[in-house]
Amino acid sequence: MVNVALFLRRPLIVTGPPGIGKSSLAHRVSRELGLGRVLRWTITSRSTVKEGLYAYDAIGRVQDAAASGALHGSATTAGRLSEDGSAADAPLHGGSDGLHGLGDFVQLGPLGTALIPRDTPRVLLIDEFDKADTDLANDLLGAFEDGEFQIPELSRVRSRMPEVEVHTDDPDDTFVVRRGRIRCRAFPFVVITSNGERSLPPAFLRRCLSLEMPPPDADRLAAMLAAQFTGGEGSERAAMIRDFLARALAGGTLAADQLMNAEFLRVSPSGPGEASWNRLLHSLWRRLDEVGSA
């Protein structure tokens, strides 16, 4: 499914219970294919497509204009905000038309950074999509299908500033935007994680690929623990895995990292004593859908 998503240039929706490794899939693909740092966009109920594409700090620009004007003794330190809040008329020192330093106040988001034209794709992780507003899925379709977007604050000054250097989601990195538009060359590998708590619009699902990650069985859990911890193999680990699976099958939601926490304490030289071990497991393996309940 990963290969199909790469070839077809389709986002991959990965579903499964919490803690199963859905987000880790994006990091694994990026590492194995040498695609660099994973761009992560964590979704909330207030997330919008514009947030993922870019942010323009109009207030910060006005404040910078005021500070610059005061520093240089200017009587007019800042112009009024335009109707869209762009502060396009705010004069900044070093540029009489107020355009100097415009790119300092434009920050590309994870999605916008993923669409920067490159020879190789970036990996974009859109995490916890279940929390999204109902309109976000439909709004994302345009960005995924077009593979490009426009920054209006830069487009309307393109005749005077055809190239503007802006900040990206990568630390200390910048990109030169030409004529206010960004268009990808290699479509990013997009991983969208979901716990399956809500249904997605059919139009969105039709343009994506789906991969369901089932809960790990005893052999996979044993392999996960063996990969993370040296030593500790034997009957005690096998018994703990059986107890964990039995508790998971009894109902509720348990995550694999809850088992890893228990194993870390079990093999630690300064771990808990046998007398408190069962009580500790009861707390460590508390069902996730019970946490916070009365």
C-alpha positions in Angstrom: 0.0 0.0 0.0 2.9 2.4 0.6 4.3 1.7 -2.8 0.9 2.2 -4.4 0.4 5.5 -2.6 3.9 6.6 -3.9 3.2 5.6 -7.5 -0.4 6.9 -7.7 0.4 10.1 -5.7 -2.5 9.5 -3.3 -2.7 10.2 0.4 -2.6 7.0 2.6 -5.2 6.9 5.4 -3.9 4.6 8.1 -6.4 3.4 10.7 -6.1 1.4 13.8 -6.3 1.5 17.6 -4.2 4.1 19.5 -0.5 3.3 20.1 -0.3 0.7 17.3 2.3 2.6 15.3 0.3 4.5 12.7 2.5 7.6 13.0 5.7 5.6 13.0 4.9 4.4 9.5 5.6 7.8 8.1 8.9 8.0 9.9 9.8 4.5 8.7 9.1 5.3 5.1 11.1 8.6 5.3 14.1 6.8 6.8 14.2 3.9 4.4 13.8 6.1 1.3 16.0 8.9 2.6 13.3 11.6 2.3 14.5 13.7 5.2 12.7 15.1 8.2 9.0 14.2 8.5 6.7 17.2 8.3 4.1 16.7 11.0 0.7 18.5 11.1 -1.3 17.6 14.3 -5.0 18.2 13.7 -7.3 19.9 16.2 -11.0 20.9 16.0 -9.9 24.4 14.9 -7.5 23.3 12.1 -8.0 24.8 8.6 -6.3 24.2 5.3 -4.8 27.7 5.5 -3.1 26.8 8.8 -1.5 23.8 7.1 -0.4 25.9 4.1 1.0 29.1 5.6 0.5 31.8 8.2 1.0 35.6 7.8 1.7 37.6 10.9 0.1 40.9 10.0 0.1 42.2 13.6 3.8 41.3 14.0 4.5 43.3 10.9 2.7 46.3 12.1 4.6 46.1 15.4 7.9 45.8 13.6 7.0 48.8 11.5 6.2 50.8 14.6 9.4 49.8 16.3 11.4 50.6 13.2 9.7 54.0 12.9 10.4 54.9 16.5 14.0 53.8 16.2 14.5 56.0 13.1 12.5 58.9 14.5 9.8 58.6 12.0 6.6 60.5 12.6 4.5 57.8 10.9 5.5 54.5 12.3 2.9 52.2 10.8 0.0 52.4 8.3 -3.4 51.0 8.9 -4.2 47.4 8.4 -5.9 46.7 5.1 -9.3 45.0 5.1 -7.8 41.5 5.1 -5.3 42.3 7.8 -2.3 42.3 5.5 -0.7 45.5 6.7 0.4 46.1 3.2 0.7 49.9 3.7 2.8 49.6 6.9 6.1 51.3 6.0 9.2 49.4 7.2 12.6 50.9 7.5 14.8 50.1 4.5 11.9 50.2 2.0 9.8 53.2 1.2 6.9 51.1 -0.2 6.6 49.0 2.9 7.6 45.8 1.2 11.0 45.4 2.7 11.1 42.3 5.0 7.7 41.1 3.9 8.9 37.5 3.8 10.0 37.6 7.5 6.3 37.5 8.5 5.3 34.6 6.2 5.7 31.1 7.7 4.9 28.0 5.6 3.0 25.3 7.4 3.7 21.5 7.2 1.5 21.1 4.1 2.9 24.2 2.4 6.4 23.1 3.1 5.6 19.6 1.6 4.5 21.3 -1.6 7.8 23.1 -2.2 9.1 22.0 -5.6 11.8 19.4 -5.1 13.2 16.5 -7.0 12.2 14.0 -4.3 9.0 14.0 -2.3 8.7 15.0 1.3 6.8 12.9 3.9 3.8 14.7 5.4 2.2 13.2 8.5 -1.3 14.5 9.1 -1.9 13.2 12.6 -5.2 12.6 14.6 -7.5 13.4 11.7 -10.5 12.3 13.8 -10.4 15.6 15.5 -10.8 17.6 12.3 -13.8 19.8 11.5 -16.1 18.2 9.0 -15.1 20.7 6.3 -11.4 20.1 6.5 -11.4 16.8 4.5 -13.2 18.5 1.6 -11.0 21.6 1.8 -7.9 19.4 1.6 -9.0 17.9 -1.7 -8.1 21.0 -3.7 -4.6 21.1 -2.3 -4.0 17.4 -2.9 -5.4 17.5 -6.5 -3.8 20.7 -7.6 -0.4 20.3 -5.8 -0.1 24.1 -5.6 -1.4 27.1 -3.7 -1.2 30.8 -3.7 -0.2 33.2 -1.0 -2.4 36.3 -1.5 -0.2 38.6 0.6 2.6 37.9 -1.9 0.6 37.6 -5.1 -0.7 41.1 -4.9 2.8 42.6 -4.7 4.3 40.3 -7.3 4.9 43.1 -9.8 7.1 44.9 -7.3 8.5 41.8 -5.5 8.4 38.8 -7.9 10.6 36.9 -5.4 10.1 36.8 -1.7 12.1 34.6 0.8 9.8 33.1 3.4 10.3 30.8 6.4 9.4 27.1 6.1 8.3 24.4 8.6 11.9 23.1 8.7 14.0 24.7 11.4 16.1 27.6 10.2 15.2 27.0 6.6 13.8 29.4 4.0 12.3 29.2 0.5 12.1 31.8 -2.3 8.4 32.1 -3.4 8.1 33.4 -7.0 5.1 35.5 -7.9 3.2 34.5 -4.8 2.6 30.8 -5.9 4.1 27.5 -4.8 3.7 24.4 -7.0 5.1 21.0 -6.1 7.3 19.0 -8.5 7.3 15.7 -6.6 4.0 15.0 -4.9 4.6 14.4 -1.1 4.0 11.1 0.5 1.0 11.9 2.8 0.1 9.7 5.8 -3.2 10.5 7.5 -3.7 8.8 10.8 -7.2 8.0 12.1 -8.5 6.0 15.0 -11.6 5.2 13.0 -13.8 7.2 15.4 -15.7 9.0 12.7 -16.6 8.5 9.1 -14.9 10.6 6.4 -16.7 12.1 3.3 -16.9 9.6 0.4 -15.4 12.2 -2.0 -12.3 12.3 0.3 -12.1 8.6 0.7 -12.3 8.1 -3.1 -9.1 10.2 -3.6 -7.2 8.4 -0.9 -5.9 4.9 -0.2 -6.7 3.1 3.0 -4.5 0.9 5.2 -5.8 -0.7 8.4 -3.2 -1.8 11.0 -4.7 -4.6 13.1 -3.8 -5.1 16.8 -0.5 -7.0 17.1 -0.6 -10.6 18.1 1.8 -12.4 20.5 4.6 -12.9 18.0 4.6 -9.3 16.9 4.5 -8.0 20.4 7.5 -10.3 21.3 9.4 -9.0 18.2 8.6 -5.4 19.3 10.0 -6.0 22.8 13.0 -7.8 21.5 13.8 -4.9 19.2 13.6 -2.4 22.0 15.1 -4.3 24.9 18.3 -6.4 25.2 17.9 -9.3 27.5 14.9 -10.2 29.5 13.7 -12.8 27.1 12.2 -15.9 28.6 9.1 -17.3 30.3 8.5 -14.1 32.3 8.2 -11.9 29.1 6.0 -14.5 27.4 3.7 -14.7 30.4 3.5 -10.9 30.5 2.6 -10.8 26.8 -0.2 -13.4 27.4 -1.6 -11.4 30.3 -1.5 -8.2 28.2 -3.4 -9.8 25.3 -5.9 -11.4 27.7 -6.6 -8.0 29.2 -7.0 -6.5 25.7 -9.3 -9.2 24.5 -11.5 -8.8 27.6 -12.6 -5.4 26.2 -11.4 -1.8 26.1 -8.5 -0.2 24.4 -4.8 -0.9 25.2 -1.8 0.4 23.3 1.4 -1.5 22.6 3.5 1.2 24.3 1.7 0.3 27.6 3.3 -3.1 27.3 6.7 -1.5 26.5 6.4 0.6 29.7 5.9 -2.5 31.7 8.8 -4.3 30.1 11.1 -1.3 30.7 10.3 -1.5 34.4 10.6 -5.3 34.5 14.1 -5.4 33.1 15.3 -2.3 35.0 17.7 -3.1 37.8 16.0 -0.6 40.0 12.5 -1.6 39.0 9.6 -2.3 41.3 9.6 -5.3 43.7 7.4 -8.3 43.2 5.0 -7.3 45.9 3.9 -4.1 44.0 4.2 -5.5 40.5 0.6 -6.6 40.1 -0.8 -3.3 41.4 1.6 -1.4 39.0 0.5 -3.4 36.0 -3.1 -2.6 36.9 -2.3 1.1 36.6 0.0 0.8 33.5 -2.5 -1.3 31.6 -5.5 0.7 32.4 -7.9 0.9 29.4 -7.4 4.1 27.4 -11.1 4.6 27.2 -11.3 4.6 31.0 -8.7 7.3 31.6 -10.2 10.4 33.0 -13.5 8.7 33.7 -15.1 8.8 37.1 
